Amino acid sequence: MNQVDIDSGDSPGTPSPRAVEGQQSAHLGGRYGQEGVQAQTAQNKRKLTSKLSLANFHTSLVLAYQSFGVVYGDLSTSPLYVFKSIFVGKLQNHQNPDAIFGAFSLIFWTFTLIPLLKYIIVVLSADDNGEGGTFALYSLLCRHGKFGMLPNQQTADEELSAYKYGPLGQSSTSLALKRYLEKHKKLRTGLLLVVLLGAGMVIGDGVVTPAMSVLSSISGLEAANTKLGKGVTLLISCVILVGLFALQHWGTHKVGFLFAPVVILWLLSIFAIGLYNTIYWNPKIVYALSPHYIIKFFDQTGRDGWISLGGVLLAITGTEAMYADLGHFTSFSIRLAFVLLVYPCLVVQYMGQAAYLSEHISSIPTSFYDSIPQVVFWPIFVIATLAAIVASQAIISATFSIVKQCHALGCFPRVKVVHTSKQIYGQIYIPEINWILMILTLAVAVGFQDTTTIGNAYGLAVMSVMSITTFLMALVMVFVWQRSIILATVFLFFFWIIEAFYLSAAYIKVPQGGWVSLVLSFIFMFIMFVWHYGTRKKYSFELHNKVPMKWILGLGPSLGIVRVPGMGLIYSELATGVPSIFSHFVTNLPAFHNVLVFVCVKYVPVPYVSPEERFLIGRICPRPYRMYRCIVRYGYKDLQGDEGNFEDQLIQSIAEFIQMDAVEPQFSTPDSVSYDGRMAVIGYRTIESCSSLIVSEVEDFGMSNSFQSSKSLTLQSLRSVHDDENPQIRRRGVRFQVPQNPGIDSSVREELLDLIQAKEAGVAYIMGHSYIKARRSSSFLKKLVIDIGYSFLRKNCRGPSVALHIPHISLIEVGMIYHV
């Protein structure tokens, strides 16, 4: 806008000739002066737009470059094993040039229809605020219909800025279908199971991919006719795999940018080799781009050709990563990288490999390395090994991300999540999952030692995830994009028919190694569903046994006990109501804290929650009770870090709410009205910018405020012991004071003083250490799931206090047994 004002004649700058002409005409009183100014304005708008477009295009180029090191490693290394995996079994009886031409035609059209048409053109458009993957689609569906199974969702969550997506109106047909799905709990449970199965397949893919990629690249040593035996190459592969998993704690933010040149060099190398083989050995291979050769292939091979589709689909392994890793890049940058480099390089490589094999049928078992000219064999071998490591890195990182998303949606036991990058949000490392993947990957590599058998498991996992994505994508078209059901049905059945051929061929190979993917996926799906089922049952019990508000109000502000100085943070999963552990305290303890805050940390079905919308603050009882509720909201991609200033942020937020409650009438209600559920979004501010309190800095030695300022001799001795065992770097703490403002109401000032004094007296964290058991009247299956399955997972995962970064020295746990 400033640019437009300058060009309108307010600037002393030198105008263009067209502007001078326009000004002269304006002085003459003609109408052409205005037209000249308008033309200049439009021209400058176009210049500004072009500059912004160039800047965005430059950013997209940088992101496209980085995507090679994270997204395309798996897809780009497929030429190492595709032709070998196709011509196995009974198809060995059809090893002839016509079959080679037909196999290449199948690869080309598979590569064109699924990665290019389905993912690049359609699926990448279905992002959840920039995030992709199976859970992103599920999150979109849950926000546009009551399909989710998370029990503690609130109406206030729908006001989040990241919550709204797509058009608001719905057609009568889609509305009727949505209500039908919302009405039947079994259908919603089935939808969740489909999503969990897709997540389990991705985790299983994280086990199989490293073994497949590394073994395929190291097999070049055998193709080079070296004297190394199969046992030595297997040992080298295992060493590389162990090193790969051991380096995961460094994070993908270093690996991705570092290995992007490796993948680009790999793609350019295989493009050059493919082009050379096509020209030198058999240029007629270009005719195989016609789908006529597919018909000819099946006519010649029959059922054996259909079974070989399990090997053809290995050409598109890694396609799902384009969508799953969308959050680290943009859809345009991923599309740009695929169309400009990945697609042409891989098509030419497959074409060249087919041209070479049409003249060297006996080289099919080692087709890739045999097709490399001897002069460049060893450089290509080194690049292939590095590219295989990059491919493994990509799927391992994707596995970490999907486990984090499953945990956020209440479908995976608590694990340690480490944020590995301060610059790139969302890149994480999970130690427990990393070592489990390493053990399983080594077991697969040592147990099978054959890339063909591993490839059978690999292809089954990949195609299963793609079919699930197609199904969820059709639902998104109807409920989110508001497209017609007919269009969504056409999309669903078009790609399902194509994928059904490959999936059926992959399931035929279940006895030849495909069972690995099924076993792994169903194990992880069972773990996720058992955890989700137990969590829901526990929440349901707490919801139906919460403390009645009338009982609390009947006790009076003192709660019938002595209120001592201090602040108690009572953690619960309840977003409304008072948990039953509170009544346990009140009836069994002679004293309780002067200020009580019921804290609920929960995840909402959006990828990120901005800090300005993270806290919901409200009262539970009238003002004299000094009882508040704080709901801390995170998205499924948010990382709940070790926030050392959580107590200070909480005090600041409650202070802001106290003043808001005093001045805004919608939060001020008579004492006779229930306060439960009345919440306000308190925007996050830096501690220094707090408008309700005066903030001064004090030195903090890393100790929790829970007992730093306490006068208790016991706590002081505990502090000295803690200081001796845990020497820490000094931090900057804060101290709050009420401003001497005569405009502040006396009741508000008193409440703020009580809040500050309670914080200075010490903060205690109170949690329910609950055990859930199935009722005696429950079925055998329910007892098996709750008493054995969920109990085992709960005992062997991280405790809730550790996951919430609660200082152990300030923690009070209340043992509870829930019979569900």
C-alpha positions in Angstrom: 0.0 0.0 0.0 2.9 2.4 0.7 4.2 1.7 -2.8 0.9 2.8 -4.3 0.8 6.0 -2.3 4.3 6.9 -3.4 3.4 6.4 -7.1 0.3 8.5 -6.7 2.4 11.6 -6.6 3.3 12.0 -2.9 6.9 11.0 -3.4 9.7 13.3 -4.6 11.2 10.4 -6.5 11.6 10.5 -10.3 8.5 9.3 -12.0 8.4 7.1 -15.0 7.6 8.6 -18.5 4.0 7.3 -18.3 3.5 8.9 -14.9 4.9 12.2 -16.2 2.5 12.2 -19.1 -0.3 11.4 -16.7 0.6 14.3 -14.4 0.8 16.8 -17.4 -2.6 15.7 -18.5 -3.9 16.1 -15.0 -2.7 19.7 -14.9 -4.6 20.4 -18.2 -7.7 19.1 -16.5 -8.1 16.1 -18.8 -9.3 12.7 -17.7 -6.2 11.0 -19.1 -4.1 12.0 -16.0 -6.1 9.7 -13.8 -5.8 6.9 -16.2 -2.0 7.3 -16.3 -1.8 7.2 -12.5 -4.1 4.1 -12.4 -1.9 2.4 -15.0 1.2 3.2 -12.9 -0.4 1.9 -9.8 -1.4 -1.4 -11.5 2.1 -1.7 -12.9 3.6 -1.4 -9.4 1.2 -3.9 -8.0 2.3 -6.3 -10.6 5.9 -5.7 -9.7 5.2 -6.2 -6.0 3.3 -9.4 -6.8 6.2 -10.7 -9.0 8.7 -9.9 -6.2 6.7 -11.9 -3.7 6.2 -14.7 -6.2 10.0 -14.8 -6.8 10.7 -14.9 -3.0 8.1 -17.7 -2.5 9.6 -19.6 -5.4 13.1 -19.3 -4.0 11.8 -20.6 -0.6 10.1 -23.5 -2.4 13.4 -24.3 -4.2 15.3 -24.5 -0.9 12.6 -26.7 0.6 12.5 -28.9 -2.5 16.3 -29.3 -2.2 15.9 -30.4 1.5 13.1 -32.8 0.7 15.5 -35.0 -1.3 17.3 -35.9 1.9 14.2 -36.7 3.9 11.4 -37.6 1.6 12.7 -39.2 -1.5 15.5 -41.5 -0.3 13.2 -44.6 -0.1 11.5 -44.0 -3.4 14.7 -43.3 -5.2 16.5 -46.5 -4.1 13.7 -48.8 -5.5 15.6 -49.6 -8.7 18.1 -51.6 -6.6 15.6 -54.5 -6.3 12.4 -54.1 -8.4 13.3 -56.2 -11.4 14.8 -58.9 -9.2 11.6 -59.1 -7.2 9.4 -59.3 -10.2 11.0 -62.3 -11.9 10.9 -64.8 -9.0 8.9 -67.9 -8.6 7.1 -69.3 -11.6 7.7 -66.1 -13.6 11.3 -67.3 -14.0 9.8 -69.5 -16.8 8.8 -66.4 -18.7 12.2 -64.6 -18.7 12.2 -63.2 -22.3 12.4 -59.8 -24.0 8.6 -59.5 -24.3 8.2 -60.1 -20.5 10.8 -57.5 -19.8 9.0 -55.0 -22.0 5.7 -55.8 -20.2 7.3 -55.5 -16.7 8.7 -52.0 -17.6 5.3 -50.9 -18.9 3.7 -52.1 -15.6 6.3 -50.1 -13.6 5.8 -47.0 -15.7 2.0 -46.9 -15.4 2.1 -47.9 -11.8 4.5 -45.1 -11.1 2.4 -42.6 -13.1 -1.0 -43.5 -11.7 -0.3 -43.8 -8.0 2.6 -41.5 -7.0 2.0 -38.9 -9.7 -1.8 -38.9 -10.2 -3.0 -39.9 -6.8 -0.5 -38.4 -4.4 1.1 -35.5 -6.2 -2.2 -34.2 -7.8 -4.9 -35.2 -5.2 -3.7 -36.4 -1.8 -1.1 -33.6 -1.2 -3.9 -31.1 -1.3 -5.5 -32.7 1.8 -3.2 -31.2 4.4 -4.2 -30.5 8.0 -2.8 -27.0 8.5 0.3 -28.1 6.6 0.5 -31.5 8.1 0.1 -34.8 6.3 -0.2 -38.5 6.9 -2.9 -40.9 8.1 -3.5 -39.2 11.3 -3.8 -35.8 9.6 -6.7 -37.2 7.6 -8.3 -38.7 10.7 -7.9 -35.4 12.5 -9.6 -33.5 9.7 -12.5 -36.0 9.8 -12.8 -35.7 13.6 -13.1 -31.9 13.4 -15.8 -32.0 10.8 -17.8 -34.7 12.4 -18.1 -36.5 15.8 -16.0 -39.4 14.6 -13.3 -39.2 17.2 -13.1 -41.3 20.3 -11.2 -38.8 22.6 -13.5 -38.4 25.6 -12.4 -35.0 27.0 -13.1 -32.7 24.0 -14.9 -29.4 24.7 -16.8 -26.8 22.7 -14.0 -24.3 23.4 -11.6 -26.5 21.4 -13.6 -25.7 18.3 -12.6 -22.0 18.7 -9.0 -22.7 18.1 -7.6 -20.9 15.1 -6.2 -24.2 13.6 -9.5 -26.0 14.1 -11.5 -24.6 11.2 -10.8 -26.0 7.8 -12.7 -26.1 4.5 -16.2 -24.8 3.7 -18.8 -24.7 6.4 -21.9 -25.7 4.5 -22.8 -29.4 3.7 -25.1 -31.0 1.2 -28.1 -33.0 2.5 -26.6 -36.3 1.3 -23.2 -35.8 3.0 -25.0 -34.5 6.1 -27.1 -37.6 6.3 -24.1 -39.9 5.9 -22.2 -38.0 8.6 -25.1 -38.3 11.0 -25.3 -42.0 10.3 -21.6 -42.5 11.1 -21.8 -40.3 14.2 -24.8 -42.3 15.5 -23.2 -45.7 15.3 -20.4 -46.2 17.8 -19.3 -49.4 16.1 -18.6 -47.6 12.8 -16.6 -44.9 14.6 -14.6 -47.7 16.4 -14.1 -49.4 13.0 -12.8 -46.1 11.6 -10.3 -45.8 14.5 -9.2 -49.4 13.9 -8.6 -48.7 10.2 -6.4 -45.7 11.2 -4.5 -47.7 13.8 -3.9 -50.5 11.3 -2.4 -47.9 8.9 -0.2 -46.6 11.8 0.8 -50.2 12.6 1.7 -50.8 8.9 3.9 -47.6 8.9 5.7 -48.8 12.1 6.2 -52.2 10.5 7.5 -50.5 7.4 10.0 -48.8 9.7 11.3 -52.3 10.6 11.5 -53.7 7.1 12.7 -50.7 5.1 16.2 -50.4 6.7 16.9 -54.1 6.3 15.6 -54.1 2.7 17.5 -51.0 1.6 20.9 -51.8 3.3 20.9 -55.4 2.2 20.1 -54.4 -1.4 22.9 -51.9 -1.6 25.5 -54.2 0.0 24.5 -57.0 -2.4 26.6 -55.0 -4.9 29.7 -56.6 -3.3 28.5 -60.0 -4.4 27.7 -58.7 -7.9 31.2 -57.4 -8.2 32.5 -61.0 -7.9 34.4 -60.2 -4.8 35.6 -63.0 -2.6 33.4 -61.9 0.3 30.9 -64.5 1.2 27.3 -64.0 2.1 28.0 -64.1 5.8 30.5 -61.2 5.5 28.1 -59.0 3.5 25.4 -59.8 6.1 27.8 -58.7 8.9 28.6 -55.5 7.1 24.9 -54.8 6.7 24.3 -55.4 10.4 27.1 -53.1 11.3 25.6 -50.3 9.1 22.2 -50.9 10.6 23.5 -50.7 14.2 25.4 -47.5 13.3 22.3 -46.0 11.7 20.1 -46.5 14.7 22.9 -45.4 17.1 23.2 -42.1 15.3 19.4 -41.3 15.6 19.8 -39.2 18.7 21.6 -36.6 16.6 18.3 -35.9 14.8 17.2 -35.7 11.2 17.7 -32.0 10.9 21.4 -32.6 10.4 21.0 -35.7 8.3 18.4 -34.3 6.0 20.3 -31.3 4.8 23.6 -33.2 4.7 22.3 -36.1 2.6 20.2 -34.1 0.1 23.2 -33.9 -2.2 23.6 -37.7 -1.9 20.1 -38.4 -3.2 20.4 -35.7 -5.9 23.7 -37.2 -7.1 22.2 -40.7 -6.9 19.2 -39.6 -9.1 21.4 -37.9 -11.6 23.7 -40.9 -11.7 20.9 -43.5 -12.3 19.4 -41.1 -14.9 22.7 -41.1 -16.8 23.1 -44.8 -16.6 19.5 -45.4 -17.7 19.9 -43.1 -20.6 23.1 -44.8 -21.6 21.6 -48.3 -21.4 18.6 -47.3 -23.4 20.6 -45.8 -26.2 23.4 -48.4 -26.2 21.4 -51.7 -25.7 17.8 -51.4 -26.9 16.3 -48.0 -27.9 13.0 -49.8 -28.8 12.2 -50.0 -25.1 10.5 -46.7 -25.5 7.6 -48.5 -27.2 6.9 -50.2 -23.9 5.5 -46.9 -22.6 2.3 -48.0 -24.4 -0.2 -49.9 -22.1 -0.5 -52.4 -25.0 2.5 -54.2 -23.6 0.8 -54.7 -20.2 -2.0 -56.6 -22.0 0.5 -58.6 -23.9 2.4 -59.3 -20.6 -0.6 -60.8 -18.9 -1.7 -62.7 -22.0 1.7 -64.4 -22.0 2.2 -64.9 -18.3 -1.4 -65.4 -17.0 -1.7 -66.0 -13.2 2.1 -65.9 -12.8 2.1 -62.4 -14.1 -0.6 -61.4 -11.6 1.5 -62.8 -8.7 4.5 -60.8 -10.0 2.6 -57.5 -9.2 3.9 -58.0 -5.7 7.3 -57.1 -7.1 6.1 -54.3 -9.3 4.6 -52.4 -6.4 8.1 -52.2 -4.8 8.7 -49.4 -7.4 6.4 -47.1 -5.5 7.6 -47.9 -2.0 8.3 -44.6 -0.2 5.4 -42.8 -1.9 3.5 -42.5 1.3 6.5 -40.6 2.8 5.7 -37.7 0.4 2.5 -37.2 2.3 3.6 -38.2 5.7 6.5 -35.8 5.8 4.4 -32.9 4.4 4.7 -31.0 7.7 8.4 -30.4 7.2 8.0 -28.9 3.8 5.2 -27.6 1.5 3.1 -29.4 -1.0 4.5 -27.2 -3.8 8.1 -28.0 -2.9 7.4 -31.7 -2.8 5.6 -31.6 -6.1 8.4 -29.5 -7.6 11.1 -32.0 -6.6 9.0 -35.0 -7.8 8.1 -33.6 -11.2 11.4 -32.0 -12.1 13.8 -34.7 -10.9 12.5 -37.7 -9.2 9.9 -38.8 -11.8 12.0 -38.4 -14.9 15.2 -39.9 -13.4 13.4 -43.0 -12.1 11.4 -43.6 -15.3 14.6 -43.3 -17.4 16.5 -45.6 -15.0 13.8 -48.3 -15.2 13.7 -47.9 -18.9 17.5 -48.3 -19.2 17.5 -51.3 -16.9 14.8 -53.0 -18.9 16.8 -52.2 -22.1 19.9 -53.9 -20.7 17.9 -56.9 -19.4 16.2 -57.4 -22.8 19.7 -58.2 -24.1 21.0 -59.9 -20.9 18.2 -62.1 -19.5 20.6 -64.0 -17.2 21.4 -60.8 -15.3 18.0 -60.4 -13.8 19.0 -61.5 -10.2 21.6 -58.7 -10.1 20.1 -56.5 -12.8 20.9 -53.1 -11.3 24.6 -53.6 -10.6 25.2 -55.6 -13.8 23.7 -52.8 -15.9 26.3 -50.3 -14.5 29.3 -49.7 -16.8 32.4 -51.2 -15.2 34.2 -47.8 -15.3 31.8 -46.2 -12.8 30.8 -49.3 -10.8 32.5 -48.5 -7.5 31.5 -44.8 -7.3 27.9 -45.9 -8.0 28.2 -48.6 -5.3 29.3 -46.0 -2.7 26.5 -43.6 -3.7 24.0 -46.5 -3.6 25.0 -47.4 -0.1 24.7 -43.9 1.1 21.4 -43.5 -0.6 20.1 -46.6 1.1 21.1 -45.2 4.5 19.1 -42.0 3.7 16.1 -44.1 2.7 16.3 -45.9 6.1 16.6 -42.6 7.9 13.5 -41.2 6.3 11.2 -44.0 7.4 12.7 -44.2 10.9 11.9 -40.5 11.3 8.4 -41.0 10.0 8.0 -43.8 12.5 8.9 -41.5 15.4 6.4 -38.9 14.2 3.5 -41.4 13.9 4.2 -42.8 17.4 4.1 -39.3 18.8 0.8 -38.7 17.0 -0.7 -41.9 18.3 0.4 -41.0 21.8 -1.2 -37.6 21.5 -4.5 -39.1 20.4 -4.5 -41.5 23.4 -3.5 -44.5 21.3 0.0 -45.3 22.4 1.7 -45.8 25.8 3.8 -42.9 27.2 7.3 -42.8 25.8 10.2 -40.3 26.0 10.1 -37.8 23.2 13.2 -35.7 22.5 13.1 -32.6 20.3 16.2 -32.8 18.1 16.0 -29.5 16.3 15.4 -25.9 17.6 15.0 -24.6 14.0 12.8 -27.2 12.5 9.7 -27.9 14.6 8.4 -31.4 14.8 11.7 -33.4 14.3 11.9 -35.8 17.2 13.7 -38.8 18.6 12.1 -41.5 20.7 14.8 -43.7 22.4 12.5 -46.7 23.3 11.1 -47.0 19.8 14.5 -46.5 18.2 16.0 -49.5 20.0 12.9 -51.7 19.5 13.2 -50.9 15.8 16.9 -51.8 15.7 16.3 -55.1 17.4 13.5 -56.0 15.1 15.3 -54.8 12.0 18.4 -56.9 12.9 16.1 -59.9 13.5 14.6 -59.5 10.0 17.9 -59.0 8.3 19.6 -62.0 10.0 16.5 -64.2 9.9 15.7 -63.9 6.2 19.1 -62.7 4.6 17.2 -62.5 1.3 15.9 -59.2 -0.2 13.2 -61.1 -2.2 11.6 -62.5 1.0 11.9 -59.2 2.8 10.5 -57.4 -0.2 7.3 -59.5 0.1 6.8 -58.1 3.6 7.8 -54.7 2.4 5.3 -54.5 -0.5 2.4 -55.7 1.7 2.9 -53.0 4.3 3.3 -50.3 1.6 0.2 -51.2 -0.4 -2.0 -51.6 2.8 -1.2 -48.1 3.9 -2.0 -46.7 0.4 -5.4 -48.4 0.4 -6.2 -47.0 3.8 -5.2 -43.5 2.6 -7.5 -43.9 -0.4 -10.4 -44.8 1.9 -9.7 -41.8 4.3 -9.2 -39.5 1.4 -12.6 -40.3 0.0 -14.2 -39.5 3.3 -12.3 -36.2 3.4 -13.6 -35.3 0.0 -17.2 -35.7 1.2 -17.0 -34.3 4.8 -14.2 -31.7 4.5 -14.0 -30.6 0.9 -17.8 -30.9 0.5 -17.5 -32.6 -2.8 -20.3 -34.8 -4.2 -20.5 -38.4 -3.0 -20.4 -39.6 -6.6 -17.0 -37.9 -7.2 -15.6 -39.4 -4.0 -17.0 -42.8 -4.9 -15.3 -42.6 -8.4 -12.0 -41.7 -6.7 -12.3 -44.5 -4.2 -13.2 -47.3 -6.6 -10.8 -46.2 -9.3 -7.8 -46.4 -7.1 -9.1 -49.3 -5.0 -9.5 -51.4 -8.1 -5.9 -50.7 -9.1 -4.6 -51.2 -5.6 -6.6 -54.4 -5.2 -4.6 -56.1 -7.9 -1.3 -55.3 -6.2 -2.7 -56.0 -2.7 -4.1 -59.4 -3.6 -0.7 -60.3 -5.3 1.1 -59.2 -2.1 -1.2 -61.3 0.1 -0.5 -64.3 -2.0 3.1 -64.0 -0.8 2.2 -64.0 2.9 3.8 -67.5 3.4 7.0 -66.3 1.6 7.7 -63.4 4.1 4.6 -61.3 3.8 3.5 -62.5 7.2 6.2 -60.3 8.9 4.3 -57.1 8.0 1.0 -58.6 9.1 2.4 -59.8 12.4 4.2 -56.5 13.2 1.2 -54.4 12.2 -1.3 -56.4 14.2 1.0 -56.4 17.3 1.3 -52.6 17.2 -2.4 -52.2 16.4 -3.3 -54.4 19.4 -1.0 -52.4 21.7 -2.5 -49.1 20.5 -6.1 -50.3 20.7 -5.6 -51.8 24.2 -4.0 -48.6 25.5 -6.8 -46.5 23.9 -9.5 -48.8 25.3 -8.0 -48.8 28.8 -7.6 -45.0 28.8 -11.2 -44.5 27.7 -12.5 -46.8 30.4 -10.4 -45.0 33.1 -11.7 -41.6 31.9 -15.3 -42.8 31.8 -15.0 -44.1 35.4 -13.5 -40.8 36.6 -16.2 -38.8 34.8 -19.1 -40.8 36.4 -17.5 -40.7 39.9 -16.5 -37.1 40.0 -17.2 -35.1 43.2 -20.7 -33.4 43.3 -20.4 -29.6 43.3 -23.2 -29.4 45.9 -21.0 -31.4 48.3 -18.1 -29.0 47.8 -20.3 -25.9 48.2 -21.8 -27.4 51.3 -18.4 -27.6 53.0 -17.9 -23.8 52.7 -14.7 -21.9 51.7 -12.6 -23.8 54.3 -13.7 -27.1 52.8 -14.3 -28.3 56.4 -10.5 -28.5 57.0 -7.6 -26.2 57.8 -6.4 -24.3 54.7 -2.6 -23.8 55.1 -0.3 -21.5 53.0 0.8 -23.0 49.7 -0.5 -24.0 46.3 -1.7 -27.4 45.3 -1.8 -28.4 41.6 -4.1 -31.3 41.3 -3.6 -33.1 38.0 -6.4 -35.0 36.4 -7.6 -36.0 32.9 -11.0 -34.5 33.6 -11.7 -31.3 31.6 -14.9 -30.7 33.7 -15.8 -31.6 37.2 -13.7 -32.4 40.3 -11.8 -35.8 40.4 -12.6 -38.3 43.0 -9.1 -38.1 44.5 -10.0 -34.6 45.8 -12.7 -36.1 48.1 -10.2 -38.7 49.2 -7.9 -35.9 50.4 -10.5 -33.8 52.0 -11.9 -36.7 54.0 -8.6 -38.2 55.1 -6.3 -35.1 55.6 -6.6 -32.5 58.4 -5.3 -29.7 56.2 -5.1 -28.7 52.5 -3.5 -25.9 50.5 -4.9 -22.4 50.5 -5.0 -22.2 46.7 -6.0 -25.2 44.6 -5.6 -25.4 40.9 -7.0 -28.4 39.0 -4.7 -28.9 36.0 -5.8 -30.9 32.9 -3.2 -31.5 30.2 -4.9 -32.7 27.1 -4.4 -33.1 23.3 -6.8 -31.7 20.8 -7.2 -33.0 17.1 -5.2 -30.2 15.5 -1.5 -30.4 14.6 -0.4 -27.3 16.7 -1.9 -25.1 19.3 -0.5 -21.6 19.4 0.8 -20.3 22.7 -1.8 -17.6 22.7 -4.5 -20.2 22.9 -2.8 -22.9 25.0 -4.3 -22.0 28.5 -8.0 -22.2 29.5 -8.6 -20.7 33.0 -11.7 -20.8 35.1 -13.1 -21.0 38.5 -14.6 -24.2 40.1 -16.3 -22.5 43.1 -17.1 -18.9 44.1 -14.2 -16.5 44.7 -13.7 -17.2 48.5 -12.9 -20.9 47.8 -9.7 -20.0 45.8 -10.2 -23.0 43.6 -9.3 -22.7 39.9 -9.1 -24.9 36.8 -6.4 -24.7 34.2 -6.6 -26.7 31.0 -3.4 -26.9 29.0 -4.0 -27.8 25.4 -1.5 -29.3 22.9 -1.8 -30.4 19.3 -0.9 -33.9 18.1 2.4 -32.5 16.6 3.2 -30.3 19.6 6.1 -31.3 21.9 5.3 -31.0 25.5 8.7 -29.8 26.7 10.3 -29.4 30.1 8.9 -25.9 30.7 10.8 -24.7 33.8 8.6 -21.7 34.0 5.3 -23.5 34.0 4.5 -22.4 37.5 5.2 -18.7 36.6 3.1 -19.0 33.5 0.3 -20.5 35.5 0.4 -17.7 38.1 0.4 -15.1 35.3 -2.6 -16.7 33.6 -4.6 -17.0 36.8 -3.9 -13.4 37.7 -5.0 -12.3 34.2 -8.2 -14.3 34.7 -8.9 -12.8 38.1 -8.8 -9.3 36.7 -10.9 -10.4 33.7 -13.4 -12.0 36.0 -13.8 -8.7 37.9 -14.3 -6.4 34.9 -16.1 -8.6 32.3 -19.7 -9.4 33.3 -19.9 -12.6 31.3 -17.5 -14.2 33.8 -19.2 -12.8 36.9 -22.1 -14.9 38.0 -24.1 -15.2 41.2 -22.9 -17.7 43.8 -25.9 -19.8 43.2 -24.9 -20.6 39.6 -22.6 -23.5 39.0 -19.1 -22.4 38.1 -18.0 -25.7 36.7 -17.2 -25.5 33.0 -16.9 -21.7 32.8 -13.6 -21.1 31.1 -11.7 -18.2 29.4 -8.8 -18.4 27.0 -5.9 -16.5 28.5 -3.3 -15.4 25.9 0.3 -16.3 26.6 2.6 -13.5 27.3 6.2 -13.3 28.4 6.6 -13.1 32.1 8.1 -9.6 31.8 5.0 -8.3 30.0 2.5 -9.4 32.6 0.0 -6.6 33.0 -1.6 -7.8 36.2 1.5 -8.2 38.4 4.9 -6.6 38.9 7.6 -9.0 38.0 11.2 -8.9 39.4 14.0 -11.3 38.6 15.7 -13.4 41.2 18.4 -16.0 40.9 17.2 -19.6 40.9 19.5 -22.6 41.2 17.3 -24.9 39.2 15.2 -26.0 42.2 11.5 -26.1 42.0 9.6 -23.3 43.7 7.7 -26.1 45.4 10.1 -26.1 48.3 12.6 -23.4 47.6 11.0 -20.8 49.8 9.5 -23.1 52.3 10.4 -22.7 56.0 10.0 -26.4 56.7 13.1 -28.0 58.1 12.3 -31.2 56.3 12.0 -29.5 52.9 15.2 -27.5 53.6 17.1 -30.7 54.3 15.7 -32.3 51.1 16.8 -29.2 49.2 20.4 -29.5 50.5 20.5 -33.2 49.6 19.0 -32.4 46.1 21.6 -29.7 45.6 24.5 -32.0 46.4 23.2 -34.8 44.1 22.1 -32.5 41.2 24.4 -29.5 40.7 22.7 -27.3 38.2 23.4 -24.1 36.3 21.9 -21.0 37.8 18.7 -19.8 36.2 16.7 -16.6 36.3 13.6 -17.0 38.4 10.9 -14.4 38.9 9.0 -12.9 41.9 5.5 -11.5 41.6 4.1 -8.4 43.4 0.7 -6.7 43.2 1.0 -3.2 41.7 0.1 -0.3 44.0 -2.8 0.8 41.8 -5.7 2.5 43.5 -8.0 1.4 40.7 -7.7 -2.2 41.6 -10.7 -3.5 43.5 -10.0 -4.6 47.1 -11.3 -8.1 46.6 -9.2 -8.5 43.5 -6.1 -7.2 45.3 -6.8 -9.7 48.2 -7.2 -12.6 45.8 -4.0 -11.7 43.9 -2.1 -11.4 47.2 -3.4 -14.8 48.2 -2.2 -16.2 44.9 1.3 -14.8 45.2 1.7 -15.8 48.8 0.6 -19.3 48.0 3.1 -19.6 45.3 5.9 -18.3 47.5 4.9 -20.7 50.3 5.5 -23.6 48.0 3.8 -25.6 45.2 2.8 -29.2 45.6 1.9 -31.5 42.6 -0.9 -34.0 43.4 -1.7 -36.9 41.1 -3.8 -40.0 41.3 -1.8 -43.2 41.0 -4.7 -45.2 39.7 -5.0 -48.9 38.8 -7.9 -50.1 36.8 -9.3 -53.6 37.0 -12.2 -55.3 35.3 -15.3 -56.0 37.3 -15.9 -59.6 38.4 -19.0 -59.6 36.1 -16.9 -58.6 33.1 -16.3 -61.0 30.2 -13.2 -63.0 29.8 -12.0 -60.9 26.9 -12.4 -57.7 28.8 -10.5 -59.1 31.8 -7.8 -60.2 29.4 -7.5 -56.7 27.9 -7.7 -54.7 31.1 -6.1 -56.9 33.8 -3.3 -58.2 31.7 -2.8 -56.2 28.5 -3.4 -52.6 29.8 -1.9 -53.4 33.2 1.3 -54.7 31.5 1.6 -51.6 29.3 1.0 -49.2 32.2 3.7 -50.8 34.3 6.3 -50.7 31.6 5.7 -47.3 30.1 6.8 -43.9 31.5 4.9 -42.6 34.5 2.5 -39.7 34.0 4.6 -37.5 36.4 7.7 -38.1 34.3 5.8 -37.4 31.0 4.5 -34.2 32.5 7.9 -33.2 33.8 6.7 -32.9 37.4 9.5 -32.5 39.9 9.6 -35.7 41.9 10.5 -34.0 45.2 7.2 -32.0 45.1 5.0 -34.9 44.0 2.2 -36.4 46.1 0.5 -39.5 44.6 -2.8 -40.9 45.8 -3.4 -44.6 45.1 -6.7 -45.4 43.6 -8.3 -48.6 42.2 -10.9 -48.3 39.5 -13.2 -51.2 38.8 -14.4 -50.6 35.2 
